[in-house]
């Protein structure tokens, strides 16, 4: 550790890190059993760059000797090192070769020490799948002759695994030949040989990304049960499959894999709420192989497995088979570096959850009827508002499916495309190459559509073009991030949209939230607390019954299964339009809008009468203004008879 401390002191002297950062890095190195070099910890935490680290190591001769690394990690004794050095002088071989020949250490042990010496990652290639599309980047003869393996390609960064990572000239040649930035990792000789065979001897796969097969026997494994290593798949492959299968079987929308100080945390977002993966063999296996799991996910998503300092995004697909039927499920992965390691979030986009019509959303009849009338208009703008995760995109897609028919053209610009529909043309936003919402909208106007959908209006240019499109005879659907439907006006004013354009083109605004539905299997009547009742009622309705879920196997002991939309719909009246044209204060517009809005409070009362959700859920998810509106208007007095449950 003295050498590591000396390196820390040099970095402090050069103003690259602080004393506190060195102390934390040394503590992390001790916790990980000194498997990671101190310099590499600083690089992974983005405190310094690899170039800065190399400059300090080379300038002060602080790269540890291979023998010292092996002694420090207990792989060999000092006496064995001295004997190996004496033998090396006679044979003129490398120290690593001599140590292996003397059987003091095996090849993987030497490679791991070399990785620490050079501050590069060591990979276990046998626990990873190769990306066969990379065989086109490096010729098979060249790869075998130099014992190099292309591991990953992400953008302009090519990661290669080298038998001898000290061959900098070879790295420079590859960088020039491929016109890529080349990063280096290392592995054992035998694992490189086996990976080369898998990459170049097997028939390459084609397609935009790797597809993971979820076999029926893997999908039926319950959380906490053991998993078997099957002959055709490595342990980490089976582990990744089981995590995916568990999430899909629970109807999760997201998978969270987070590195903590002493363990990995796996959670699934089900019905909008994060649930922990229960303790058991599956979680224990994730703890034991967390880094391998993340590497495998990176390969599936075609990300740079050696990059641990910058966020990365990608996607891949799994094929699910249930009851002899197969379907594809798209997964989008986001990786973000954190203090203890990389955090992974995987969004699950199951086509079975895609809406087929507005009826599937179970809106109140009054909202559904008025919304259908709005969708029949030949032009104008219909907005859907709410915070992130409130189901806005689902409402847009359900509206498009309701509109879809052979006689019209529907174009969409989405970021990203969550569900693929064959009935309309979908385009994905990519701001890095200039494919913004505004750019697509400009192109759409020359593409002869009747209906246009924009995933979001987020800037002035997009907003102005959207209202221009509505004024030229197109029906345009989009979303805004606002708290209520009438707040859309304030947001559009912030985006500098002409009030006259808003008044003439805005045909309606939907505001919504998602609340969890009580599990029908364990639903039971109960009496909420007096404090909770006071949030909604001045006096408790005498005949209204309240319900909650006790928790059962069907709802994974949560008491809830599925979600419902609490929705409001504002259709601007003539009075509202006059106020918008006059640029009246937003409070005046809100007050006017209330008179012709089907409010969230109305929908909340309907859900109470149905007994389909709980007061706790309504308090958790509804904007406070909707709860105040409910309490002040005493809806239960106007409609005192509850719906039979």
C-alpha positions as CSV (number, residue, x, y, z in Angstrom):
1,X,0.0,0.0,0.0
2,X,3.0,2.3,0.5
3,X,3.4,2.6,-3.3
4,X,-0.3,3.4,-3.7
5,X,-0.1,6.1,-1.0
6,X,3.0,7.6,-2.8
7,X,1.0,7.8,-6.0
8,X,-1.8,9.5,-4.2
9,X,0.7,12.0,-2.8
10,X,2.1,12.8,-6.3
11,X,-1.4,13.4,-7.6
12,X,-2.1,15.7,-4.7
13,X,1.1,17.6,-5.4
14,X,0.1,18.1,-9.0
15,X,-3.3,19.4,-7.9
16,X,-5.2,16.5,-9.7
17,X,-6.9,15.2,-6.6
18,X,-7.5,16.1,-2.9
19,X,-6.4,14.4,0.2
20,X,-10.0,13.4,1.0
21,X,-10.4,11.9,-2.4
22,X,-7.2,9.8,-1.9
23,X,-8.5,8.6,1.5
24,X,-11.8,7.5,0.0
25,X,-10.1,5.8,-3.0
26,X,-7.7,3.9,-0.6
27,X,-10.7,2.8,1.4
28,X,-12.5,1.5,-1.7
29,X,-9.4,-0.3,-2.8
30,X,-9.1,-2.0,0.6
31,X,-12.8,-3.0,0.4
32,X,-12.3,-4.6,-3.0
33,X,-9.3,-6.5,-1.9
34,X,-6.8,-4.3,-3.9
35,X,-8.1,-5.9,-7.1
36,X,-8.2,-2.4,-8.7
37,X,-5.2,-0.1,-8.9
38,X,-5.5,3.2,-7.1
39,X,-5.0,5.2,-10.3
40,X,-7.7,3.3,-12.1
41,X,-10.1,4.2,-9.2
42,X,-9.4,7.9,-9.8
43,X,-9.9,7.4,-13.5
44,X,-13.2,5.5,-13.1
45,X,-14.5,8.3,-10.8
46,X,-13.5,10.9,-13.5
47,X,-11.3,12.7,-11.0
48,X,-8.4,12.4,-13.5
49,X,-8.0,11.3,-17.1
50,X,-6.1,8.2,-18.2
51,X,-3.6,10.5,-20.0
52,X,-3.0,12.5,-16.8
53,X,-2.5,9.2,-14.8
54,X,-0.1,7.8,-17.4
55,X,1.9,11.1,-17.4
56,X,2.4,10.9,-13.6
57,X,3.2,7.2,-13.6
58,X,5.8,7.5,-16.4
59,X,7.4,10.8,-15.1
60,X,8.0,9.5,-11.6
61,X,8.5,5.8,-12.4
62,X,5.5,4.9,-10.2
63,X,4.2,2.0,-12.3
64,X,4.4,-1.0,-10.0
65,X,6.7,-3.9,-11.1
66,X,4.8,-7.1,-12.1
67,X,6.5,-9.1,-9.4
68,X,5.7,-6.6,-6.7
69,X,2.1,-6.6,-7.7
70,X,2.0,-10.4,-7.4
71,X,3.7,-10.4,-4.0
72,X,1.4,-7.6,-2.8
73,X,-1.7,-9.6,-3.7
74,X,-0.4,-12.8,-2.2
75,X,-0.1,-14.7,-5.5
76,X,3.6,-15.5,-4.8
77,X,6.1,-15.0,-2.0
78,X,9.1,-12.7,-2.0
79,X,11.4,-15.8,-2.1
80,X,9.6,-17.1,-5.1
81,X,9.9,-13.8,-6.9
82,X,13.7,-13.6,-6.1
83,X,14.2,-17.1,-7.5
84,X,12.1,-16.3,-10.6
85,X,14.1,-13.2,-11.3
86,X,17.4,-15.2,-11.0
87,X,16.0,-17.8,-13.4
88,X,14.9,-15.0,-15.8
89,X,18.5,-13.8,-16.1
90,X,19.5,-17.2,-17.3
91,X,16.6,-17.9,-19.7
92,X,16.0,-14.4,-21.0
93,X,12.2,-14.9,-21.0
94,X,9.7,-12.5,-19.6
95,X,9.0,-12.7,-15.8
96,X,5.4,-13.8,-16.4
97,X,6.6,-16.7,-18.6
98,X,9.1,-17.8,-16.0
99,X,6.6,-17.7,-13.2
100,X,4.1,-19.8,-15.2
101,X,6.8,-22.3,-16.1
102,X,7.8,-22.6,-12.5
103,X,4.1,-23.1,-11.6
104,X,4.2,-20.3,-9.1
105,X,1.2,-18.7,-10.7
106,X,-1.1,-19.4,-13.7
107,X,-1.7,-17.4,-16.8
108,X,-4.9,-15.6,-15.5
109,X,-3.1,-14.6,-12.4
110,X,-0.3,-13.0,-14.4
111,X,-2.8,-11.3,-16.7
112,X,-4.7,-9.8,-13.7
113,X,-1.4,-8.5,-12.2
114,X,-0.5,-7.1,-15.6
115,X,-3.8,-5.3,-15.8
116,X,-3.1,-3.7,-12.4
117,X,0.4,-2.7,-13.5
118,X,-0.9,-1.0,-16.7
119,X,-4.1,0.4,-15.1
120,X,-6.3,-1.4,-17.7
121,X,-9.4,-3.6,-17.1
122,X,-9.1,-7.4,-16.9
123,X,-12.0,-9.2,-18.6
124,X,-13.3,-12.8,-18.1
125,X,-14.1,-13.5,-21.7
126,X,-15.5,-17.0,-20.9
127,X,-18.4,-15.3,-19.1
128,X,-19.2,-12.9,-21.9
129,X,-20.8,-13.4,-25.3
130,X,-19.0,-12.1,-28.4
131,X,-20.5,-9.6,-30.7
132,X,-20.2,-11.3,-34.1
133,X,-20.8,-8.2,-36.1
134,X,-17.3,-7.0,-35.0
135,X,-15.6,-9.7,-37.1
136,X,-16.0,-7.3,-40.0
137,X,-13.8,-4.7,-38.3
138,X,-10.6,-6.8,-37.8
139,X,-9.6,-9.5,-40.2
140,X,-9.5,-13.0,-38.7
141,X,-5.9,-13.7,-39.8
142,X,-4.7,-10.4,-38.3
143,X,-6.6,-11.0,-35.1
144,X,-5.2,-14.5,-34.6
145,X,-1.7,-13.5,-35.6
146,X,-1.5,-10.7,-33.0
147,X,-3.9,-12.4,-30.4
148,X,-6.3,-9.5,-30.3
149,X,-10.1,-9.6,-30.0
150,X,-12.5,-6.9,-30.9
151,X,-14.8,-6.7,-27.9
152,X,-17.2,-3.8,-28.4
153,X,-17.8,-0.8,-30.7
154,X,-19.7,2.2,-29.3
155,X,-19.7,5.2,-31.6
156,X,-16.1,6.0,-32.5
157,X,-14.6,3.9,-29.6
158,X,-13.4,0.4,-30.4
159,X,-12.5,-1.8,-27.4
160,X,-10.0,-4.6,-28.0
161,X,-8.7,-7.4,-25.8
162,X,-5.0,-8.0,-26.2
163,X,-2.8,-10.9,-25.1
164,X,0.1,-8.4,-24.8
165,X,-1.4,-4.9,-23.9
166,X,2.1,-3.4,-23.9
167,X,2.2,-3.4,-27.7
168,X,1.4,0.3,-28.1
169,X,2.5,0.3,-31.8
170,X,-0.2,-2.3,-32.5
171,X,-2.8,-0.2,-30.9
172,X,-1.7,2.9,-32.9
173,X,-1.9,0.8,-36.1
174,X,-5.4,-0.3,-35.3
175,X,-6.5,3.2,-34.5
176,X,-5.2,4.4,-37.9
177,X,-6.7,1.5,-39.9
178,X,-10.1,1.6,-38.3
179,X,-10.2,5.4,-37.8
180,X,-11.5,4.7,-34.3
181,X,-10.4,5.6,-30.8
182,X,-9.0,2.3,-29.4
183,X,-9.2,1.3,-25.8
184,X,-7.4,-1.8,-24.4
185,X,-8.4,-4.5,-22.0
186,X,-6.7,-7.8,-21.3
187,X,-7.6,-11.4,-20.5
188,X,-6.0,-14.9,-20.2
189,X,-4.4,-16.4,-23.3
190,X,-6.8,-19.4,-23.4
191,X,-9.9,-17.2,-23.0
192,X,-8.8,-15.0,-25.8
193,X,-8.2,-18.1,-28.0
194,X,-11.7,-19.5,-27.2
195,X,-13.3,-16.1,-27.8
196,X,-11.5,-15.8,-31.2
197,X,-12.9,-19.2,-32.1
198,X,-16.4,-18.1,-31.1
199,X,-16.1,-14.8,-33.0
200,X,-14.6,-16.0,-36.3
201,X,-15.5,-19.7,-36.6
202,X,-19.2,-19.4,-36.0
203,X,-21.6,-17.9,-38.6
204,X,-22.0,-14.2,-37.9
205,X,-25.4,-12.9,-36.9
206,X,-27.0,-10.0,-38.7
207,X,-29.3,-7.3,-37.5
208,X,-29.3,-4.1,-35.6
209,X,-28.7,-5.6,-32.2
210,X,-28.3,-8.8,-30.2
211,X,-31.5,-10.7,-29.3
212,X,-31.6,-12.6,-26.0
213,X,-33.8,-15.7,-25.9
214,X,-35.8,-16.2,-22.8
215,X,-36.5,-20.0,-22.7
216,X,-39.6,-21.3,-21.1
217,X,-37.8,-23.2,-18.4
218,X,-36.0,-19.9,-17.4
219,X,-39.2,-17.9,-17.4
220,X,-40.9,-20.1,-14.8
221,X,-38.2,-19.8,-12.2
222,X,-39.5,-18.0,-9.1
223,X,-37.6,-15.2,-7.4
224,X,-35.2,-16.6,-4.8
225,X,-34.9,-20.0,-6.5
226,X,-31.6,-21.4,-7.8
227,X,-30.6,-21.3,-11.4
228,X,-28.7,-24.1,-13.3
229,X,-25.9,-23.6,-15.7
230,X,-27.0,-25.0,-19.0
231,X,-24.5,-26.4,-21.5
232,X,-25.2,-23.8,-24.2
233,X,-25.0,-20.7,-21.9
234,X,-22.6,-19.3,-19.3
235,X,-23.7,-18.6,-15.8
236,X,-23.9,-14.8,-16.4
237,X,-26.1,-15.4,-19.5
238,X,-28.5,-17.5,-17.4
239,X,-28.4,-14.9,-14.7
240,X,-29.2,-12.0,-17.0
241,X,-32.0,-14.1,-18.5
242,X,-33.5,-14.8,-15.1
243,X,-33.4,-11.1,-14.1
244,X,-35.2,-10.2,-17.3
245,X,-37.7,-13.0,-16.9
246,X,-38.5,-12.1,-13.4
247,X,-39.1,-8.5,-14.3
248,X,-41.3,-9.3,-17.3
249,X,-43.4,-11.8,-15.3
250,X,-43.9,-9.1,-12.6
251,X,-45.2,-6.7,-15.3
252,X,-42.3,-4.3,-14.5
253,X,-41.8,-1.2,-16.7
254,X,-38.1,-0.8,-15.5
255,X,-35.3,-2.7,-14.0
256,X,-32.8,-0.9,-11.7
257,X,-29.4,-2.4,-11.0
258,X,-27.5,-0.1,-8.6
259,X,-24.0,-0.6,-7.2
260,X,-23.8,0.1,-3.4
261,X,-20.7,0.1,-1.1
262,X,-21.0,-3.5,-0.2
263,X,-23.6,-5.1,-2.5
264,X,-25.7,-4.6,-5.6
265,X,-29.4,-3.5,-5.3
266,X,-31.9,-4.8,-7.8
267,X,-35.3,-3.3,-8.0
268,X,-38.3,-3.5,-10.4
269,X,-40.7,-0.6,-11.1
270,X,-44.2,-2.2,-11.0
271,X,-47.3,0.0,-11.4
272,X,-45.1,3.1,-11.0
273,X,-43.5,2.0,-7.7
274,X,-40.1,0.4,-7.1
275,X,-40.0,-3.1,-5.6
276,X,-36.9,-4.8,-4.2
277,X,-35.8,-8.2,-5.5
278,X,-36.3,-10.4,-2.5
279,X,-33.2,-12.0,-0.8
280,X,-32.4,-15.4,-2.3
281,X,-30.2,-17.2,-4.7
282,X,-31.0,-14.8,-7.6
283,X,-30.0,-11.7,-5.6
284,X,-27.0,-13.5,-4.2
285,X,-25.8,-14.4,-7.7
286,X,-26.3,-10.8,-8.8
287,X,-24.1,-9.6,-5.9
288,X,-21.4,-12.1,-6.8
289,X,-21.4,-11.3,-10.5
290,X,-22.6,-7.7,-10.7
291,X,-19.7,-6.5,-12.9
292,X,-20.1,-9.4,-15.2
293,X,-23.8,-8.8,-15.5
294,X,-23.2,-5.1,-16.4
295,X,-20.6,-6.1,-19.0
296,X,-23.0,-8.6,-20.5
297,X,-25.7,-6.0,-20.7
298,X,-23.3,-3.6,-22.4
299,X,-22.4,-6.2,-25.0
300,X,-26.1,-6.9,-25.7
301,X,-26.7,-3.2,-26.2
302,X,-23.5,-2.7,-28.2
303,X,-21.9,-0.3,-25.7
304,X,-18.3,0.2,-24.8
305,X,-17.6,-2.3,-22.0
306,X,-14.4,-0.6,-21.1
307,X,-16.0,2.8,-20.6
308,X,-17.0,3.3,-16.9
309,X,-16.6,7.1,-16.7
310,X,-19.4,8.4,-19.0
311,X,-23.1,7.7,-19.3
312,X,-24.1,5.4,-22.1
313,X,-27.4,4.5,-23.8
314,X,-28.3,1.5,-26.0
315,X,-31.0,-1.1,-26.7
316,X,-31.5,-4.7,-27.3
317,X,-34.3,-7.2,-27.6
318,X,-35.5,-10.4,-25.8
319,X,-37.7,-13.1,-27.3
320,X,-40.3,-14.3,-24.8
321,X,-42.1,-17.6,-25.1
322,X,-45.2,-18.4,-23.1
323,X,-47.8,-21.0,-23.8
324,X,-46.1,-21.9,-27.1
325,X,-46.4,-18.3,-28.3
326,X,-43.4,-16.1,-28.9
327,X,-43.2,-12.3,-28.8
328,X,-40.4,-9.8,-28.9
329,X,-39.9,-7.3,-26.1
330,X,-37.7,-4.3,-26.7
331,X,-35.3,-3.1,-23.9
332,X,-33.7,0.3,-23.6
333,X,-30.7,0.5,-21.3
334,X,-29.2,3.6,-19.6
335,X,-25.9,3.3,-17.7
336,X,-24.7,6.1,-15.5
337,X,-21.4,6.1,-13.4
338,X,-21.9,6.7,-9.7
339,X,-19.7,6.8,-6.6
340,X,-19.7,3.0,-6.1
341,X,-19.8,1.9,-9.7
342,X,-22.2,1.9,-12.6
343,X,-26.0,2.3,-12.2
344,X,-28.1,0.6,-14.8
345,X,-31.8,1.2,-15.7
346,X,-33.5,-0.9,-18.3
347,X,-36.8,0.2,-19.7
348,X,-39.1,-2.7,-20.7
349,X,-41.2,-2.0,-23.8
350,X,-43.6,-4.9,-24.1
351,X,-45.7,-4.6,-27.2
352,X,-48.5,-6.4,-25.4
353,X,-49.0,-3.3,-23.3
354,X,-49.4,-1.0,-26.3
355,X,-52.9,0.5,-26.4
356,X,-55.3,-0.5,-29.2
357,X,-57.9,2.3,-28.7
358,X,-59.1,4.9,-26.3
359,X,-61.6,2.4,-24.8
360,X,-58.6,0.5,-23.4
361,X,-57.7,3.5,-21.2
362,X,-61.0,3.3,-19.3
363,X,-61.5,7.1,-19.3
364,X,-64.8,8.3,-17.8
365,X,-67.6,8.1,-20.4
366,X,-67.9,11.9,-20.5
367,X,-64.2,12.4,-21.2
368,X,-64.1,9.6,-23.8
369,X,-67.0,11.0,-25.7
370,X,-65.7,14.6,-25.8
371,X,-62.2,13.4,-26.7
372,X,-63.5,11.4,-29.6
373,X,-65.3,14.5,-30.9
374,X,-62.0,16.4,-30.8
375,X,-60.2,13.7,-32.7
376,X,-62.8,13.9,-35.5
377,X,-61.8,17.5,-36.2
378,X,-59.7,18.0,-39.4
379,X,-57.3,20.5,-37.8
380,X,-56.1,21.9,-34.5
381,X,-53.8,21.0,-31.6
382,X,-54.7,18.5,-28.9
383,X,-52.3,18.5,-26.0
384,X,-51.8,15.9,-23.2
385,X,-50.2,17.2,-20.0
386,X,-48.8,15.8,-16.8
387,X,-45.5,14.9,-15.2
388,X,-43.1,12.2,-16.4
389,X,-44.6,8.8,-16.0
390,X,-48.2,9.9,-16.1
391,X,-49.1,7.9,-19.2
392,X,-49.1,10.8,-21.7
393,X,-47.5,8.7,-24.5
394,X,-49.9,5.9,-24.0
395,X,-52.8,8.4,-24.4
396,X,-51.3,9.7,-27.6
397,X,-50.8,6.3,-29.1
398,X,-54.4,5.2,-28.1
399,X,-55.7,8.4,-29.8
400,X,-53.7,7.6,-32.9
401,X,-55.0,4.0,-33.0
402,X,-58.6,5.4,-32.6
403,X,-57.9,7.8,-35.5
404,X,-56.2,5.2,-37.8
405,X,-58.0,4.2,-41.0
406,X,-56.9,3.4,-44.5
407,X,-57.9,6.9,-45.9
408,X,-55.5,9.0,-43.8
409,X,-51.7,9.4,-43.3
410,X,-50.4,9.6,-39.8
411,X,-46.7,10.6,-39.1
412,X,-45.0,10.6,-35.7
413,X,-41.8,12.0,-34.2
414,X,-40.9,10.3,-30.9
415,X,-38.0,10.3,-28.5
416,X,-37.7,7.4,-28.3
417,X,-40.1,5.1,-30.2
418,X,-41.6,3.0,-27.4
419,X,-44.0,0.9,-29.3
420,X,-43.9,0.2,-33.0
421,X,-47.3,0.3,-34.9
422,X,-47.8,-0.8,-38.4
423,X,-50.6,1.6,-39.1
424,X,-48.6,4.8,-39.2
425,X,-45.1,6.0,-40.0
426,X,-42.8,6.6,-36.9
427,X,-39.6,8.5,-36.8
428,X,-37.1,8.6,-33.9
429,X,-35.6,11.9,-32.7
430,X,-31.8,12.0,-32.8
431,X,-30.5,15.5,-31.9
432,X,-26.8,14.5,-32.5
433,X,-27.5,14.3,-36.2
434,X,-30.0,17.2,-36.3
435,X,-33.2,15.0,-36.3
436,X,-35.0,17.2,-33.8
437,X,-38.8,17.5,-33.3
438,X,-38.7,20.8,-35.2
439,X,-36.7,19.2,-38.1
440,X,-39.1,16.3,-38.4
441,X,-42.1,18.6,-38.2
442,X,-40.7,20.8,-41.0
443,X,-40.2,17.7,-43.1
444,X,-43.6,16.2,-42.2
445,X,-45.4,19.3,-43.7
446,X,-44.0,18.3,-47.1
447,X,-45.0,14.6,-46.6
448,X,-48.7,15.0,-47.1
449,X,-50.1,13.9,-43.7
450,X,-53.5,14.4,-42.2
451,X,-52.4,13.7,-38.6
452,X,-49.1,14.5,-36.9
453,X,-47.9,13.4,-33.5
454,X,-44.9,14.9,-31.7
455,X,-43.7,13.2,-28.6
456,X,-43.2,16.5,-26.8
457,X,-43.2,20.2,-27.4
458,X,-40.1,21.3,-25.5
459,X,-38.7,24.4,-27.3
460,X,-39.9,27.6,-29.0
461,X,-39.1,26.5,-32.5
462,X,-41.1,23.2,-32.2
463,X,-44.0,25.1,-30.5
464,X,-44.2,27.7,-33.2
465,X,-44.1,25.1,-36.0
466,X,-46.7,23.0,-34.3
467,X,-49.2,25.8,-34.3
468,X,-48.3,26.7,-37.8
469,X,-49.0,23.1,-38.9
470,X,-52.4,23.2,-37.1
471,X,-53.3,26.5,-38.9
472,X,-52.5,24.9,-42.3
473,X,-55.1,22.1,-42.0
474,X,-53.4,19.4,-39.9
475,X,-54.5,17.7,-36.7
476,X,-51.5,17.7,-34.4
477,X,-51.2,15.8,-31.1
478,X,-48.4,16.4,-28.6
479,X,-47.5,16.6,-24.9
480,X,-46.4,19.3,-22.5
481,X,-45.0,18.9,-19.0
482,X,-47.4,20.9,-16.9
483,X,-49.2,20.3,-13.6
484,X,-52.8,20.9,-14.8
485,X,-54.6,21.2,-18.2
486,X,-55.1,25.0,-18.0
487,X,-51.4,25.4,-17.1
488,X,-50.6,24.5,-20.7
489,X,-51.4,28.2,-21.6
490,X,-48.7,29.5,-19.2
491,X,-46.2,27.0,-20.7
492,X,-47.0,28.0,-24.3
493,X,-46.6,31.7,-23.3
494,X,-43.2,30.8,-21.8
495,X,-42.3,29.3,-25.2
496,X,-43.2,32.7,-26.9
497,X,-46.1,31.2,-28.9
498,X,-48.4,33.9,-30.5
499,X,-51.5,34.1,-28.3
500,X,-53.7,34.5,-31.5
501,X,-52.2,31.2,-32.8
502,X,-53.0,29.5,-29.5
503,X,-56.5,30.8,-29.4
504,X,-57.3,29.8,-32.9
505,X,-55.7,26.3,-32.9
506,X,-55.9,24.8,-29.4
507,X,-58.9,22.5,-29.5
508,X,-58.4,20.7,-26.1
509,X,-56.0,19.8,-23.3
510,X,-56.0,16.5,-21.4
511,X,-54.3,16.4,-18.0
512,X,-53.7,13.1,-16.3
513,X,-52.1,11.1,-13.5
514,X,-51.8,7.3,-13.0
515,X,-52.9,5.6,-9.7
516,X,-52.6,2.0,-8.8
517,X,-55.6,-0.2,-8.9
518,X,-56.6,-2.3,-5.9
519,X,-55.9,-6.0,-6.4
520,X,-59.3,-7.7,-7.0
521,X,-57.9,-11.0,-5.5
522,X,-57.3,-9.5,-2.0
523,X,-59.7,-6.5,-2.0
524,X,-61.4,-5.8,1.3
525,X,-63.4,-2.9,2.9
526,X,-61.6,-0.8,5.5
527,X,-62.0,2.5,7.3
528,X,-59.3,5.2,6.4
529,X,-57.9,7.4,9.1
530,X,-59.7,10.5,10.1
531,X,-56.8,12.6,8.9
532,X,-56.9,11.1,5.5
533,X,-60.7,11.5,5.2
534,X,-60.4,15.2,6.1
535,X,-58.2,15.6,3.0
536,X,-61.3,14.9,0.8
537,X,-64.4,15.4,2.9
538,X,-65.7,18.1,5.3
539,X,-68.0,15.4,6.6
540,X,-67.6,11.7,5.9
541,X,-70.1,10.4,3.4
542,X,-72.3,8.0,5.4
543,X,-72.9,5.4,2.7
544,X,-69.5,5.4,0.9
545,X,-67.4,2.3,1.5
546,X,-63.6,2.4,1.1
547,X,-61.3,-0.5,0.0
548,X,-57.7,-1.6,0.1
549,X,-55.8,-4.7,-0.9
550,X,-54.5,-6.9,1.9
551,X,-51.6,-8.3,-0.3
552,X,-51.5,-11.7,-2.0
553,X,-49.4,-13.7,-4.5
554,X,-51.3,-12.1,-7.4
555,X,-50.1,-8.6,-6.5
556,X,-46.8,-9.7,-5.0
557,X,-48.1,-8.6,-1.5
558,X,-48.5,-5.0,-2.5
559,X,-52.3,-4.8,-2.5
560,X,-52.3,-3.3,-6.0
561,X,-52.3,-4.7,-9.5
562,X,-52.4,-2.5,-12.6
563,X,-53.0,1.2,-12.9
564,X,-55.9,3.5,-13.7
565,X,-55.9,7.0,-15.2
566,X,-57.2,10.0,-13.3
567,X,-57.9,12.4,-16.1
568,X,-59.2,15.9,-16.8
569,X,-60.3,17.5,-20.1
570,X,-60.4,21.2,-20.9
571,X,-62.0,22.3,-24.1
572,X,-61.5,26.1,-24.5
573,X,-64.8,28.0,-24.6
574,X,-65.4,31.3,-26.4
575,X,-64.8,33.1,-23.1
576,X,-61.5,31.2,-22.7
577,X,-60.4,32.1,-26.3
578,X,-61.1,35.8,-25.7
579,X,-59.0,35.8,-22.5
580,X,-56.1,34.0,-24.3
581,X,-56.3,36.5,-27.2
582,X,-56.2,39.4,-24.7
583,X,-53.2,37.9,-22.9
584,X,-55.2,37.9,-19.7
585,X,-53.4,36.9,-16.4
586,X,-53.1,33.1,-16.1
587,X,-55.2,33.0,-12.9
588,X,-58.1,34.6,-14.8
589,X,-57.8,32.0,-17.6
590,X,-57.7,29.2,-15.0
591,X,-60.8,30.5,-13.3
592,X,-62.6,30.7,-16.7
593,X,-61.4,27.2,-17.7
594,X,-62.9,25.6,-14.6
595,X,-66.4,26.2,-15.8
596,X,-65.9,23.9,-18.9
597,X,-63.4,21.4,-17.6
598,X,-64.2,17.8,-16.7
599,X,-61.9,17.9,-13.7
600,X,-59.6,15.3,-12.0
601,X,-61.8,15.7,-8.9
602,X,-64.8,14.4,-10.9
603,X,-62.7,11.4,-12.0
604,X,-61.4,10.8,-8.5
605,X,-65.0,10.7,-7.1
606,X,-65.9,8.1,-9.8
607,X,-62.9,5.9,-8.8
608,X,-63.9,6.2,-5.1
609,X,-67.5,5.1,-5.9
610,X,-66.1,2.2,-7.9
611,X,-63.9,1.2,-5.1
612,X,-61.1,0.7,-7.7
613,X,-58.4,2.6,-5.9
614,X,-57.6,3.8,-2.4
615,X,-57.5,7.3,-0.8
616,X,-53.8,6.7,-0.1
617,X,-53.2,6.4,-3.8
618,X,-55.2,9.5,-4.6
619,X,-53.3,11.5,-2.1
620,X,-50.0,10.2,-3.4
621,X,-50.6,10.9,-7.0
622,X,-53.1,13.7,-7.5
623,X,-52.0,17.4,-7.6
624,X,-53.0,19.2,-4.5
625,X,-55.2,21.6,-6.4
626,X,-57.4,18.6,-7.4
627,X,-57.8,17.4,-3.8
628,X,-58.7,20.9,-2.7
629,X,-61.2,21.2,-5.6
630,X,-62.7,17.9,-4.5
631,X,-63.1,18.9,-0.9
632,X,-64.6,22.3,-1.6
633,X,-67.2,21.1,-4.2
634,X,-68.5,18.3,-2.0
635,X,-69.2,16.0,-4.9
636,X,-70.5,13.2,-2.7
637,X,-73.5,15.4,-1.7
638,X,-74.4,15.8,-5.4
639,X,-74.2,12.1,-6.1
640,X,-74.6,10.4,-2.7
641,X,-75.3,6.8,-3.8
642,X,-72.2,4.7,-4.3
643,X,-71.7,2.3,-7.2
644,X,-72.1,-1.3,-6.2
645,X,-68.8,-3.1,-5.8
